[in-house]
């Protein structure tokens, strides 16, 4: 089976609200091309993510400048023993921003301790952690959430 790609909002919407772990972050500069199935794209960045919704990693293209900026800052700050997680959504906007949602940033970017993705997506992972202890093992160390999101 061919690798899944998220290029436009309709494709990204397949994981709306689903936590994903970024395993690869490649910067582009909007002049470099990225080719998928013979079509050329000019993104700010290309991500490889693991999502609980899919068995295989997914490639996502980032075209929004603020989403790119938040990812870039996260990858500049992430340290060993930490991981970068994202939540893509176009449903969690403040009421005034909903009409402009196609043009708004979509990524909530977080740096968490290593293992946070498993803790949040696999209830059988570290079952000894419950309640507040489980939340503390997951909670972001630092996060970048677009101001237009609630």
N, C-alpha and C positions, 0 to 999 in steps of 0.2 A: 504494500500500500504506500502511496506517495505521502510525503510529510505534509502535515496540515500547515497552512499559512493564514495569518490574520493580516490583511492588508487594509481593508476598509471597515467602517463602523459596523456594518451588517455582519461581517465575519467575526470581529472582536466581540460582538454582542452574544456570541455563543458562550462566552465565559463571563457575562455580566454578573458581577458580585461574587465571582469564584476566586478564591485566593490562589495565587500562582507564585512559584519560586523562579527567579531569574537565574539561569545557569550560565548564560553568555550574554555579554553586552558589547556590541560592535558600534563604534561611532562612525558616522558618515558626515558629510558636510553639505548635503543637498546638491552637490555637483557630482558625487560618486554615484554610479548606478549599481543597483542590486537587481539581478535578473531572476524571475520566477516564471517557469514555463514559457520562455521566449519573450516575456514582457519585461520592459525596463521600468524601474521605480527609482525615485530619488529621495530616500528617507533621511531623517536626521540620525536615526539609529536602527539597528536590527537586533532583536532579542531572541534568545531561545529560552522558553519557559516550560516548566513542568506544572501541570494542572491536574488535580484529582479527577477531573472530568474526562481526561484522555489518557490512554495507555502510553502513548509515545510523546516525546517533547514536541512543542509547537514553535514555529518561527513567527514572530510578530514584527511588523514594520511600524516605526514611530514617525509620524508626520507633524504632530503638534509640538510647537517650539517649547511650551511650558512643560509638557510631559517629558520631552527630551532633557530639559534643564534639570528637572527633579531627578531623573535617572542618572544623569551625569554627576550631580552632586552626591547622590547615594554611592555611586561607584568610586568616587574620590574619597569618601569617608569610611566605607566598609573596611573592617579589619578582619584578620584571621579569627575564626571562631564565631563569625557572624554571617548572615545571609540577607540578600535583598529579596523582598516579597512585594508583589503588586496586586492591586485590585483594580480591574477595569470596570467602569460603570458609566452609563449615560442616564441613569434613573435617579441618582442621588443629588440632584441639583437643588439649590435654593429656588423658591417659587419664581422669582423674577428672572432667573437664568434659564429656566426650562425651554423657553421659546428659542433661545440661542444655542441649545445643546449640540447641534451638529458642529458648531465651531468652537466649542469649549474643550478644555483639557479633560481627559478621561481617566488618568491614572492616579491612584493613591499609592505612593511609593513609600516603603518602610524598610528600615534596617532592623533586623531582629537577631537574637542569639541563634547560633546554629542549632538546628533541630526544631525551631519554632514552626516551620511549615508542617512537619510531621505531627507535632503536638496538636496543631489546629485542624489538620485534615484527616488524622487517623486516630480514632478514639481508643484503639488498642495499643497505641504507642505510649509508653511511659504511663501505664494506668495508675501508678502510685501517686501521680500528680492529679489532684482534683481541686475543684473550686478556685479559690484565689491563687493557690500555688500554681495551678495549671495556667491561669491567666498571666501570672507574673513570668512564667517560663516562655510565654508567647509574646507578651506585649512589646510593641516597638521601642527600640532604644532611641530612635529618631525617625520622624516621618515627614513626608511632604504631601499634604492634602490640598488640592486646588481650593482656593478661597470660595469658589462658586458652589462647592459641594457642602451638603449638610453632614 
